[in-house]
Amino acid sequence: MKKLCYIAAAFAFVSLAACGDGVDLPSPDVETDLNKIPLPDNELTLGQVELKANTEPMTHPGFHAEEDFERIREKLAAGEEPWASAYQLLEESNFAQKNTDTYPVEMIKRGISGDENYINAARGASIIYQQALRWKIEGDEDYAKKAVENINKWVQTCVGVTGNSNLSLAAGLYGYEFAIAGEVLRDYDGWKPEEFRAFQDWLIKVFIPANRDFLKRHHGTNPLHYWANWCLCNIAAEMAIGIVTDNREIYNEGIEHLQTGNTNGRLRRAIYYDYAPQYNFAQWQESGRDQGHTLMCVGLMGVICQLAWSQGDDFFAYDDNLFLRACEYAACCNYTEDEVPFTTYIWQKQSPWGYPIPEEQPVLGGGKWIKRAIWALPYYHYKDIKGVQDDLLKYTKVATEYVGIEGGGGYYDANSGGYDVLGLGTLMFAR
């Protein structure tokens, strides 16, 4: 593929140069400042999810359906791949054992050098999730008992999230992960009703205030100051916590922001530039930053789509499978040497004086070949549930095969990036 080079000046129009012939370029008067770009007429209608009334109950189980576990049990009983190898990876995980403890902290701290402990929450959510999966798949209540013991310790110990602005990442990431882990456990008879209610109250008390504050106030910056991953993890937290707490108002807040919010978490801003129908690509807002954060966005958007799917809201299909085109773009950038079109993004940083300082992201960000457990979820959904043609899944398949059997939290990186998703997607989503 010939590479397209779109060079934009700050707060100005695009000046164009094409590397190759026969490419239809945008008009020179295309606006590039996202504060000024009029969103397409179909932004609020094409693929729009009609929000259900706040009184309508959430659907349970959320995220993983019971049929997922039934399928896995059947595949494992028959010794079929990739489920056998994927489950072996879970069995071998130190996090997924009957005696694995978590270490709760009173305040989850992120962003202050020398005074951080957020990794305890990252590991804690992953441990509870993996123990819960083993209970659901094997039926051995010892795993559920330990998972509930661990989650109860967090409820009894942790009272908040703190730090510099990075506390918003902790509130988003670990808020949604604890919520999903708890949702897996919600039908375990050994989890006393009063303990489960305490867990629900804990999620709303500890995480939701920080999630809401970030999405509404953004630490006093303009709405486009923060990269998309900050916004997406807080949207995911609102959705996941809304599901497990049976609070449709909170869930709908996340959905509303995804569709109409003013931050880079808005779906049409997180996925910044759509090249369809000329190419089966859609560019991420973070693609000009670096590939690690771009992959984080792929993972978070997958979580968001799956949470919504469990409630009957189809964001996989939103705007003619926009998320799929974004997966194809990121996969092509990261796991092949094929060239892609690229449109300069201008990051709207905030100055101390209150106005934006634009910073161009004129080239595709570096850091290829990173492995993350993010590809199985979208690949198997589009391939087996949506029945998308193979040629439209070309690069997502390459990425899925490159990563291989997906591990769980911490499997690829002992630092924060290894815990941005709960992982184990091959086991849970292969069909």
Secondary structure by P-SEA (a helix, b strand, c coil): cbbbbbbbcccccccccccccccccccccccccccccccccccccccccccccccccccccccccaaaaaaaaaaaaacccaaaaaaaaaaacccccccbbbbbbccccccccccccaaaaaaaaaaaaaaaaaaaacccaaaaaaaaaaaaaaaacccccccccaaaaaacaaaaaaaaaaaaacccccccaaaaaaaaaaaaaccaaaaaaaaccccccccccccaaaaaaaaaaaaaaaaaaccaaaaaaaaaaaccccccccccccccccccccccbbbcccccccaaaaaaaaaaaaaaaaaaaaacccccccccaaaaaaaaaaaaaccccbbbbbbbbbbbcccccccccccccccccccccccccccaaaaaaaccccccccccaaaaaaaaaaacccccccccccccccccccccccccccc
